[in-house]
Amino acid sequence: MLREILESFGDELVVIEKPVKKDLEITRYLLKYQDRPVLFKDVDGWEVAGNIWSTRDRIAKYLKTDVRGLLDLMARAMSHPRPFATVRRAPFLKNRISDFSLSELPVPKYYPGDGGPYFTSAMIIARDGGFVNVSFHRMMVLDERRAAVRLVPRHLYSMWKERAERGEELDVRIVVGNPVHLLLAGSTSVAYGVSELEVASAMSEAAFGEPLQAVNLGGIPVPVESEFVFEARITPELVDEGPFVDITGTYDVVRKQPVVAFERMYHVDRPVFHALLSGSYEHYMLMGLPKEPQIYDSVKRVVPKVHGVRLTEGGAMWLHAVVSITKQHEGDGKNAILAAFAGHPSLKHVIVVDDDVDIYDDREVEWAVATRFQPDRDLVVVQNVRGSSLDPSAEDGMTAKWGIDATKPLKRKKEFERARI
């Protein structure tokens, strides 16, 4: 459970004993301790945690691997999902509450310009026949039992739209407070029909030697480790959602989005609510890390030896990347750049380096650009292409992309060797 995970962090955990307001005050602490997990002991009488998964090292350690092993662990889980185990009991079933109010929960308003309090760490689980979809969706609280949910045109949107066009509602379960393998799985982009629960189960087997466990809650499987669970319905009704600060730290626009009606709440004894600060390191990790295997897979198709992919924190782990390869032919660097753009269409800038450069060290990457790159020879610019809706510099979703081939020329390879001792 989340409490045990937090306790396992030892002295790294920052504990705030005094009462903290859920509107804006939580944000100040999470910004102050961006790279450390924070546990608030009293937020309107609830316990709240944030920055739980704000570093690669912490995520890797929990999943019993290292920073470089994370990419392989996620890639294998995405390409080889595993069945989850259905069980009959879950700790959250101990507390079943029909009479509750969303306004009484510790749902924060993170920034002054936000449209209201927001669920940010919540994932929505929905079933379409035999297919179970799990995905992240921010939700702006409207009143005691309703919220506006941001649905981008992906799997859950398709499931909702099909029913909304018939005037029907989509039955869902909303979960808050989950271990990181489930959070990472919920951020993956897998094919329709592949359940993110099975991706999480594959990561669980790799890290802990056992599959993910889920309990059947009204026909929809729910992970047993969830701290909070809500039975809810996504309705055909549309309302204004936003503004809201997204991953780049800038405000997203107001849109018409569906209304979610909350019906019933479950929670574990002494639950911990996960407050995921938008635009924070934790947001970067949970949203960006699952994209790295996609870039890796795409580059691997054109360059046989790919050693690593990193979406950089400076690019909000969404817009900028570094890729490590071993060149076999001149032109491999440029092909890797184009393949990276194909693997993650939101990507705006990529640097390709040799395998002697540590992609997790920004100074080494900049050194490679300084010593191995010539703008008139090694720069790739792609104009007027679809980019990320989260990039405020894009216009109507169109952008330019650029790549830097900072690899050694094969014919002059020895001239670029680094001095060693």
N, C-alpha and C positions, 0 to 999 in steps of 0.2 A: 504493500500500500504506500501511498505518497508520503505519509508520516515517517515510515521506516526508511524510505529513500532519503528524505531530508536529514534524518538522524545519522545516516551513513556518511554524510559529508563532513562530519566532525567540526573542527574549528573553522572550516571554510564557510559554514552557514552563519549568516548574520540574523540574529533574533531581535526583533523589535517588540519589547514588552509593553510599552505604553500604548494607549488607544490611538488609533490612526484613522483618519477619515477616508472613506472610499472615494470621495471626489477630490481628485488632484493630489492629495497628500501622499497617497500610495506611489504615485508617479515620481515624486521628488526622491523618495528612498530608492526606488528601482533605478533611477538615473544615477544616483550617487554610488551605488554598488553594482554597476552594470555587469561585471564579470564574476559576481558572487551570488549564490542563492540567498534569498531573503525570506524569512518567515515572520509574518505579522501575527502576534498573539491575540489581538483584539481589534477587529474591524467590524464595528456594529455587532459585537458579540461573537463573531466568527473568526476562525483562523484562515489566513490567506498566505499563499506563497507565490513568489515571482522570481524571475531570473534563474529558474531551476536548471534549465539546460542551456546556459548562455555561453558555454565554451565547448570546443571540439573535444578537449581532453576529458572533461567531465562526462560527456556523452559516451566517448570511447571506453572510458574506465567502467562505466555502469554496464556496458554491453560486452565487457571482458575482451576488449581488443585495444588497438592503439589508433592514433589519428589516421595513419595510412591504411589501416585495416578496415576503417569505417566504410570506405568506398566499396571495397570488395564485399563486405557483409551486406550492404544495402543492394548492391548489384545482383548478388546471388538470390536474395530474397525476392527481388522484383522479377527475376527471370525464372525462379523456381519456387513459387508460392506453395505453402504447405497447409493442409487442413487444420482448422482449430478444433479443440475438444469442447463438446457441449456437456455442461455439468448442470446439476440441479440447484446448487446453492451459490450465493454471492453475498459478501458482507453488506453491500448496499441495500439488500432486501430487508434488513432488520428494521429500517425506518421508512415506512410508506406513508406519505403525507398528501392528502387531497386538498386540505385547506391551507394554502400558502400564498404569498405575494412575492413577486419578483423584486419589488421595491425593498423588501426586508432582507434580501440576500446581499452579499458583499460584492455586487457587480459594479466595478469602478467606472467613473467618468475620468478618462486618462488625461485629456487635454482640454483647455478652455473652449476651443472651437468645435469640439465633438458634438454631434447631434443629441447625445444623451449618454447614459450608462451603456457599456458594451460588454457582452460576452465575447471574449477574444480567443480563449483556449478551447472553446466548445467544438466538438465534432458531432456531425449528424449521421446517424445510421438509418438507412432505408432499404427496403427489400422490393425487388421487382422480379416476381416469380422465384426462381432459385438463386438469383443474383443479389448479393448484399453489398451495398456501397457504403463506404465510410469516407467522410471528407470534412475539412475545416471550413467553417462559415462564421463570419462575424455576425453578431445579432445585436441590434440597438433596442433596448428596452423601451416600450411605448407606454405601458401601464402595468397594472397588477398581474396580468396573465398573458400579455401579448408582446411580441418583439418583431421588428423588421429584419429579415434575413437577407444578406447579400448573396445572390446566386449568380455566379458567372456561368456562361454557357458550356457546362460540362455535364457529367453524368447525372448528378442530383437535379440539375436544372431540367434535363430532358425528362426525368421521371416525374418531376412536378408539373412541367408544362403539358405533358400528355394528359394528366388528370385534370389540370386547371381548365383546359379547353373543353372538357366535358362537364365543367362545373363541380368537379370532385376535389377532395382534399387528399393529401399524401400523409399517411401515418408514418411517424418517425420516432426515433429515440435520440435524445441529446445527452452527450456524456461530457463531464468536466472532471479534470484531475486524473490523468492517466500516465503510465510509464512511457519512457521516451520511444521505445520501439513501436508502440501503437501510434504515437504522435507523428513519428517519421513516416509510417505507413500511410497515415491519413493525408499526408502531403504529396504522396507519389502520384504520378500520372500513368496509370496502367490501363490496358485495354478494357473496354466495356465487357463485363462478364467475369473479369478477374477481381476478386474481392480483396480489398485492402486488409481485411481481417486475416486473410491467408498470407499476405505479405508480412504482416506483423507476427504471425505464427511462425513463419520461416525464420525471422530474426530471433524470436524467442527460443526456437530449437537450437539455433547456432550459438546463442549466448548462454542459455541456461539449461539446454538439454531437454526441454519439454515444450510442448505446443502452447499457444495462447488458449486460455480457457474463457468460455462465454456461456451465459445463461440465457435461455429463451424467455424473452419478456414480451408476451402478447404476439408471438410469431416473429419477432425480430431479435437476433442474437446481440447480446450486450456483454462486453468484456467484464469479467468479475472484479477486476482491479479498479474500476471507475469509482471515484469518490462521490460524485453526484450523477444521478440519472433522471431524466425527465421524459415522460410520455407526452408527445405533442403531435400537432397536425400542421402541415404547411398548407395554407388556404389559398384560394384564387385571388383574394383581395390584395391590392397593391397600395402601398403608401410610400411617402418620401423616406429614404434611408440616407443618413449622413448629415453633415460632413463627418469624415473620420480620417485620422492620421494613418497612413499605410506604411509599407516597409521602407520607403525612401525618406520618411520623416516629414513628408508634405501631405497636405489635406487632399483626400480623394473627394470627388464631386458628389452632389446629391442625385440620387436616381430613384425611380419608382421600383420598389422591390416587394416581394411577397410578405404577408403577415404570418407569423408562427403563433399558434394558440397553444399555450402550455396547459396540460390537464392534471398531471400528477408528478410528484417529486419523490425520489428515493435518495437516501444518502447513508454512508457508513457512520458508525459511532465516531464522534469527534472528527468530522470531515475537515479536509483542507481544500479550500477553493483555489484554483490555479488562476492567477492574474497574469496574463501574457501581455506585456507592454508592447504596443505596436511601435515599430521602428527601432526596437532594442536588439541587442546581440542575440537574445533568445529567439526573437522573431526571425532574425537572419538565419539562425541555425535550423530551426524547424521548417522554414519555408525553402531555404536554399540547399541544404544537404541532399535531399532526395533528387534534386536536379543534376547533381554531379554524376551519378551513374548513367543518366541519359546522355550527357555530353560525352562521357567516356565511351559509351557504346557506339555513338555516332562517329566519333573520331577513329575508333578502332576499325571501322569498316574501310577506311581509306589509308590509314597508317598502321601497319601491323603491331609495332611496339609502342604502346601508350603506357606510361608509368604512373600517371596521376592527373587528377583534375581538381582544381580548387576554385570555387566562387569566392571572391574576396570580400572582406568586411567593408573595405572602402567603397565598393560598388554595391553595398547593401546585400551582398550575397545573392544578387539577382541579375545585375546588369553587367558586371565585369568578371572575367575568369582568367585563370592561368592553366595551361596544359603542358605537361611534360611528355616528350616523345624521344625516340631514337630515330634519327633520319636514316633512310636507306637510299633515298634519291633526292636530288635537288627538287624543290617544289613540294616536298612533303609538309613543310611548315605551313605553306599557304593552303594546301588542301586541308590540313588540320584546322585552320582558322575557319574555313567555309563549313566544314563538317560540324564544328562546335556551334556555329550559328544555327545549323539545321537541327542539332540535338536539343537546343534550348532557344526557341525563337525569340524570347524576351531579351536574350543576350545582346549587348550593345558593343562591347569591347573585349577582345581576347588577346592574350600574349602567349605565344608558343615558345617554349624553352627546351634546352637539351636536358638529359637526365642527370647531369652533374650540378644542376641548379635546384635548390630546395624551394619548391613552390609554396611552402608554408612560411617562408621568410621573405618579407617584402623587400628587404635590402638586397637579397640575392637576385630577386626577380629584376629589380631596377638595375643592378649591376649587369645582368645579361643584356638588358636593353641598351645600356650605356656602351658596352664593349662589343656587341655582336649584331647590332641593328643599324641599318642605313635607311633613312626615310625614302629616298628615291628608288631604292631597290627592294625593300622588305616590308613595305606598307601595303595593306589591302584595305580599300574603302569600298563599301557597298552602299549605294544611295537609293532613296525612295523605296524602302521596304517596310513591311509590317514589323513593329517593335512591341515594346511593353506598354500597356495602358498605365503602368505605374511610373513611367518616366515623364516627369513634368515638362521636359524639353521637347518631347515628341508633339507633333501636330496632327490631330485627327488619327492618331494611332500610327502615323508614318514617321520613320526615322532614318538616319544614316548609321551604318555600323562600320567599325574599323578594327583591323587586326594587325598585330606586330609579330613578325617572324624574327624572333631573337635567338635563332639557332645558328650554329657554326656552319659556314660554307664547307661542304665536304672536301673540296679540292684544297682548301687551306686549313684543314682541321687542326694540324699541329700548331699553327700560329696562334690558335685560340685556347690552347690548353692552359689550365690554371696551375700556378705554382703550388706544389704540395711538399710536405715534409713528414 
